[in-house]
């Protein structure tokens, strides 16, 4: 099934180096509709401009199911920087305008298709 995700930041990017925690937000409604509480993790495939698609496993911890419907991982931050989706010299993106992505979710495997 095709779904839409948004970039997410914990707000600790203010050091001017694009640091802090970054991830992909599925939103509370998306979490309820698309994800199963039986899953312990989601495997996320992050395509590169070179045609590669490294996969990372992201554990679905209790906060994901409570109030934090984001898939967070250091590799997502690196991927966003490599793609130019994060501005590393200040605010990572314009206020309330995170990058949006189209993805394909098959079971607990999430493949990012493209930026919208």
C-alpha positions in Angstrom: 0.0 0.0 0.0 1.2 3.5 -0.8 1.4 5.9 2.1 2.7 9.5 2.7 5.3 10.3 5.4 6.8 13.6 6.6 10.2 14.5 7.8 10.5 14.9 11.6 12.9 16.6 13.9 13.1 16.7 17.7 14.1 20.4 17.5 17.7 19.9 18.6 19.1 21.1 15.3 19.9 24.6 16.7 23.6 23.8 16.9 23.8 24.8 13.2 25.2 21.4 12.1 22.0 19.5 11.3 22.4 17.4 14.4 19.6 16.3 16.7 17.3 13.4 16.1 15.5 13.1 12.7 13.1 10.6 11.4 9.9 10.0 9.4 6.5 10.8 10.8 3.7 8.5 10.0 1.2 10.5 12.1 -1.1 9.1 14.7 -3.8 8.2 12.2 -1.3 6.5 9.9 0.2 4.5 12.8 -3.3 3.3 13.6 -4.3 2.5 10.0 -1.0 1.1 8.6 1.1 -0.4 11.4 0.5 -3.5 13.5 1.2 -3.7 17.2 2.4 -7.2 16.6 5.4 -5.8 14.7 8.6 -5.5 16.8 10.4 -3.5 14.1 9.9 -1.9 10.7 12.5 -2.3 8.0 13.0 0.9 6.1 14.6 1.1 2.6 16.3 4.4 1.9 17.1 4.8 -1.8 20.2 6.7 -2.8 20.9 8.7 -6.1 23.3 5.9 -7.1 20.5 3.3 -7.3 21.3 1.6 -4.0 18.7 1.1 -1.3 20.2 0.3 2.1 17.8 -1.1 4.7 17.7 -0.2 8.3 15.7 -2.0 11.0 13.9 0.4 13.4 12.5 -1.0 16.6 9.0 0.0 17.4 9.3 1.0 21.1 6.3 1.9 23.4 6.5 5.6 22.7 5.8 4.9 19.0 2.5 3.4 20.1 1.7 6.2 22.6 2.4 9.7 21.4 5.4 9.6 19.2 4.5 8.1 15.8 7.9 8.7 14.2 10.4 6.2 12.8 13.7 7.6 14.2 17.2 6.6 13.3 20.6 8.2 12.7 20.7 6.8 9.2 17.5 8.7 8.3 19.2 12.0 9.3 22.3 11.1 7.2 20.0 10.1 4.2 18.1 13.4 4.5 21.3 15.4 4.5 22.7 13.4 1.5 19.5 14.2 -0.4 19.6 17.8 0.5 16.4 17.5 2.5 17.9 19.0 5.6 19.5 22.5 5.7 22.5 22.0 8.0 23.3 25.7 8.5 20.2 26.5 10.5 16.5 25.4 10.6 16.4 22.1 8.8 13.4 23.1 6.7 11.0 26.0 6.6 8.7 26.3 9.7 6.0 23.6 9.5 7.0 22.5 6.0 9.0 19.3 6.5 9.8 17.3 3.4 7.1 14.8 2.4 7.7 11.4 0.9 5.7 8.7 -0.9 6.4 5.2 0.4 5.3 1.7 -0.2 4.4 -0.4 2.9 4.3 -4.1 2.5 3.9 -5.8 5.9 6.6 -4.3 8.1 8.8 -3.3 5.1 8.7 0.4 4.2 10.3 1.4 0.9 10.7 5.2 0.3 9.7 5.8 -3.4 10.2 9.6 -3.8 10.0 13.0 -2.3 6.7 14.7 -3.0 
